[in-house]
């Protein structure tokens, strides 16, 4: 079971959505570039890594997990030294 902290902060959601859209646009552009230049191995490697995002039917269903670097650092610093 996932233990995600879900946010509904509109500024955060909008920022992450924009970042994801930028990554998608870059990925599709690079995939098309490699295919046009007969770099099939590179195109397939990219498609393998970003398959869920490149699939038009599944793109909106794929969850985007992220972390806040400051929150992660604070959590790490709060753990006992012999944790784990």
C-alpha positions in Angstrom: 0.0 0.0 0.0 1.3 3.4 -0.9 2.1 5.9 1.9 2.0 9.1 -0.1 1.3 12.5 1.3 -1.2 13.9 -1.1 -1.4 17.6 -1.6 -4.2 19.7 -2.9 -2.2 22.9 -2.8 -3.1 24.4 -6.2 0.3 26.1 -6.7 2.2 22.9 -6.1 -0.2 20.9 -8.2 0.1 23.4 -11.1 3.9 23.5 -10.8 4.2 19.7 -10.9 1.8 19.4 -13.8 3.8 22.0 -15.8 7.0 20.1 -15.0 5.5 16.8 -16.1 4.1 18.4 -19.3 7.6 19.7 -20.0 9.2 16.3 -19.5 6.5 14.7 -21.7 7.1 17.3 -24.5 10.9 16.8 -24.3 10.6 13.0 -24.3 8.3 12.9 -27.4 10.5 15.4 -29.2 13.6 13.3 -28.5 11.9 10.1 -29.5 10.8 11.6 -32.8 14.3 13.0 -33.4 15.9 9.6 -32.8 13.4 7.9 -35.1 13.9 10.4 -37.8 17.7 10.0 -37.6 17.5 6.2 -37.6 18.7 6.0 -34.1 16.3 3.2 -33.3 18.2 1.9 -30.2 18.2 5.3 -28.6 14.5 5.8 -29.4 13.5 2.5 -28.0 15.6 3.1 -24.8 13.7 6.4 -24.3 10.4 4.7 -25.0 11.2 1.9 -22.6 12.0 4.4 -19.8 9.0 6.7 -20.4 6.5 4.2 -21.8 3.7 5.0 -19.3 4.0 8.8 -20.1 4.3 8.3 -23.8 1.1 6.1 -24.0 -1.7 8.5 -24.8 -4.3 6.1 -23.2 -2.3 5.7 -20.0 -0.6 9.1 -19.6 -3.2 10.7 -17.4 -3.6 7.5 -15.3 0.1 7.4 -14.4 0.8 8.8 -10.9 3.5 11.3 -10.4 5.3 10.8 -7.1 7.6 13.5 -5.9 9.3 14.6 -2.7 10.2 17.9 -1.2 14.0 18.0 -0.6 13.6 20.0 2.7 11.0 17.6 4.1 13.2 14.6 3.2 16.2 16.1 4.8 14.2 17.0 8.0 12.9 13.4 8.1 16.4 12.0 7.7 17.8 14.3 10.4 15.0 13.3 12.8 15.8 9.6 12.6 17.8 8.0 15.4 21.4 7.3 14.5 21.0 3.5 14.7 17.7 3.5 12.7 17.3 0.5 10.5 
